[in-house]
């Protein structure tokens, strides 16, 4: 029975934690209109992991460094230089993609290495106990920090200008979310892969928003849908012998398509005169 295999057990735990985290942070990405930033951060982590493979050091470390550098450019550096974030993300996105493929081309045995495959498409075999430990720490820290600053984050998601009018300094919270996006993407990279990881930032939260309006319910439903997408994709990849990242994204997209098809919001729009 495949459930008795240690690497499958690790993959299941990783699916639950990664799906929950991407679904949770995806709510902020969608509601705070950070989609372009989400793309840039995901490819920053991808480029960093590719560099790690190329120079034969831990891809997690280099992915974290690239994510942090991208977050700094999009957040504090852009503000300091008085450049619009859209301009920085438009530059960072293709730059990170170009660097990623350059690094992968320079890596030995490109196309054959299991590390290269895990960076591109994800790999359940590559999940280690250390990965699970870091995912658990990130999971616990994220819940604690979001719970601690929930009122401020909720106000910013609702209306940033109104939050600023109420005396909330929104910039530190925006920087916090940007850095958190980078962390979540980096630690979920092994499961989904760098090319597809950003789909998990958008699909679960977008699916939840089709049915729900209460932000407290959305913030619970989206992580559940993220975990469900990851688990369904994992099971499909095992039985069909397909890349786990591709299967996860396909299932998350299927859930979104079904949510749009049966969305109460869409039906209400259709019956309007």
Residue, then its C-alpha position, 0 to 999 in steps of 0.5 A: x500500500x503506497x500510504x505505508x511509504x515514508x516519502x508518500x506520508x511526507x508528501x501528504x503532510x507537505x500537501x496539506x501545509x503547502x496548500x493551506x499556506x498558499x490558499x491563505x496567502x492567496x486571499x491577500x494577493x487577490x483582495x489586495x490586488x497583488x497579482x503582478x507581485x505574486x507572479x514576480x515573487x514566484x519566479x524570483x524563488x524559481x530563479x533562486x532555486x535554479x541558481x542553487x541547482x547550478x552551483x550545487x548548494x541547497x536550492x531552498x537557501x538561494x530561493x529564499x535569497x532571491x525571494x527576499x531580494x525581489x520583495x525588497x525591490x518591489x516594496x521598500x526600494x521601489x518606495x524609496x526610489x518613488x517608482x510605481x510597484x507595477x514598473x518594478x514587477x514588470x522588470x522583475x518578472x522577465x528578469x527572474x524568468x531569464x535568470x532561471x533558465x540561464x541557471x538551469x542551462x548552466x547546471x550539470x546534466x540539465x534535463x536529467x537531474x532530479x533536482x532540476x525536475x523538482x525545481x521545474x515541476x515539483x517532486x514528492x520524492x524530494x520532500x524531506x523531514x527538514x522540509x516538513x519542519x520548516x513548513x510547520x514552522x512557517x505554518x505556525x508563524x503565519x497563523x500567529x502573525x495574521x491572527x495578531x495583525x488581523x484587524x489591520x490586515x482586514x482593514x487594508x484588504x477592505x479599502x487601503x485608503x480608508x485604512x490610511x484615513x483611520x490612522x493605519x500605516x499600511x506600508x509595513x503591512x504591505x511589505x509583510x505580505x510581500x515577504x510572506x508571499x516569498x516565503x510561502x512560495x519558496x517552501x512550496x516550490x518542491x511540491x508544485x515547481x517554479x513554473x506552476x506555483x503561482x496558480x496556487x496563489x490564485x485558484x483557491x482564493x478565487x474559487x472561495x470568492x465565487x461563493x462567499x462574501x464574508x472575509x472571515x469565511x473566505x480566509x477559512x475556505x481558501x486554505x481548505x480548497x488549497x489543501x484539497x487541490x494539493x491532495x487531489x493532485x498528489x493522488x492523481x499523480x501517483x495513479x497516473x504517473x504524472x508530474x505532481x505539480x501539474x496535477x495539483x494545478x489541474x485540480x485547482x483549476x478544475x475546482x475554480x471552473x466548477x465554482x464559477x459554473x455554480x457560483x451564486x454571484x454569477x446566477x444573480x448577475x444572470x437574473x438581473x433585468 
